[in-house]
Amino acid sequence: MKRCSNCHRPALFSLVGIISTLGVSKRLQKSSPAILFCDACLQELCQRICSDAFSEAVNSAYTELNQRLRERVAASNAQQKSVWDDGASE
């Protein structure tokens, strides 16, 4: 299991930064290594980001991914319950 880079709890998300040059032909771009975060530490990071635009962008992506993760877990739990219920009736 991968661990949060901040608190060492189980990680749920990774954050990768991409930095690009602007205003030059043949744009230069570099991405950072992935940094792992648990839900609580990523929420804290979103609250501490200084730039409003960057904070909104990261928070929006986090919110969407968190919602998708919750939906996936709920669907998986419903599927497991269905298999369990079908097996119990046999």
N, C-alpha and C positions, 0 to 999 in steps of 0.2 A: 504494500500500500504506500502510495506517495504521500508525503507530509507537507504541511504548510511551511513556507519558508520563514514565517514570522513566529508562529507559536507551536509548530510541530504536531498540531492536530491533523487528522486526515484531510487532505486537500481535495477540494471539489472543482476548483477553477485554476487555469493558468493564464497569466497575463504576459503578452509579448508586445514590446514597443517597436514601432517601425518609424524610423526617421528618414525623411526624404529632403533633398534639396529642391528649391523652387526657383523659377526664373532662369534656369540654365538648360540649354539643350543637352540631351542625353542625361536625364535626371539620375542622380546618385541616390541609392537607397540602402539602408542597412537595418536589419532587425536584431533585437536583443535576444538572448537566450530566454526561454520560458521561466517565469517565476511563479511558483505554486502558492495558492491561497486557499484557506478554508473560507466558508461563507462569512463568518464574523470578521475576519481580518480584511477581506475584500470590501465589505461594507464600511469598515473603518477607513480604509484607503480612499474610498469614494468620497467620504466626508472630509478628508484632509487635503484633497487636491486643491491647489491654489488657484488655478485657472478655471473660471466659470465654464468656458467652452469645453475644455478638456474634461472637466468634472462631469458635465452633462453627457458628453460622448461616452465616457467610461461607464457612468451610471446607467445610461440607456442600454448599452450592450449587456451589462451585468444583469439588469432587470429582465431583459428578454431571455437571456440564457437561463437564469434562475427559474423563470416561469416554464420554459421548455423542460428543464430538469425535473421540476415538480410534476408536470404532465406525464413525463416518461415514467417516473417512479409510480405515479398513481395508476397508469395503464398496466405496468408490470405487476403491481399488487393486485389489480382487478383480474388480470389474466391468471395469476397464481391461485387466487381465490376460486375462479371458475374451474380450473383444473382440479382443485381440491374438492369442490362441491360435486363435480361430475364423478370423481373417483369414490366419494363417500356414498353416492346413490347406487353404486353397483353391487 
